[in-house]
Amino acid sequence: MPLQRRLPKFGFTNPTRKTYEIITLGQLDRFATGSVIDAAALATAGLVRTGRPVKLLANGSLTKSFTIKVDKASETARAAVVAAGGTVEMLDVTVGQEG
């Protein structure tokens, strides 16, 4: 009997998995102070791919104030943006599926 038939199956692939493009606070320093950062601006800068939702994570430090429009953001990232004088706007969009 072949090896792949002798070994058991394992794991699970969720067909409705939500995949996000991850952006960190440290990556936002390349933008000018006071600018509006959305998915189009991030794609132009080469930080994310187009067509996928964006999630902001609090990895790194933020010294400039921005208006950030993302699909999802961690609580720590939102607090860091507000502490730097910026705002975070959460977009209500349908999240694509991996496939």
N, C-alpha and C positions, 0 to 999 in steps of 0.2 A: 504494500500500500504506500502511495507517495507521502512524503513528509507533511505537506500542507493538509492532507486529510487526517493525519494522525494527531496533529496539534489542535487544541481547542481554539475556538474563536474568542476574542476578547475585545472589550471597548464598545463604544457606542458613538455614532455620528449623528448629531442633532440636525435634522433637515431645516429647522427654523432658526439656526444660529445667527445672531446679529454680529456682524463684524464692523469694527470701527477703525478709522485711521487715527493713530495716537499722535498727539502733539503735546509737548511739554513746555513749561514756563521758560526754561532756558533757551528754547528755540525761538521764542518771540522777541528776543533782544535785537534781532536784525531789522525789525520794523521801526519806523519813526514814531516818536512820542505823539500820542493823540490820534493815531491812525485807527481806522476801522478794519479789524481783521476778521475776515469771513473765509469760507471754503475756497472761494475764487482767488483771494489774495494768497492763501496758503498754497494753492496749486501753482500759482504763478511763481512763487518763491521756491517751488520744488520740494515742499515739505510733505505734501499729501497728494494722493491721486484724486482725480475728479470722479464724481459719481458715488462716492462712499461717504457715510456720515463721519463726523469728526468728534473726537473726545479729547478734552483738555485734562492733563494730569499735572500734579504739583511736583514735578521733578526739576530741580534747579531753582534759581531765584529770579525775581522780577523787579526791575528798578524803574521801569517806565510805565506810564499809564496808557491804557488802550481801551477801546470798545471791542470786545471779542464776541463774535456770533458763532456759537458751536451747537452741535446737537446734544452733547452731554458734557458734563464737567464734574470733577470730584469736588467735594465740599472744601477740601484744603486748597485746591486751585482757585475756587471762587473767592475764598477768604483772602488769599494772597493777592489776587487781582484788585479786589476792593481796597485792601490795605495800601496798595501802590497808587490808588486814586483812579482806577479804571472801573469798567462795568463788564458784566458777563450777561449776554442775552442767550437764553436757551431757545433753540428753534424746534418747532413741532413738525417733524417730517417723518415720513414712512421710512423705516430702516430696511435697506436691501438685505437679501439673503446671500449667503455664500453658496457658490455652486458652480 
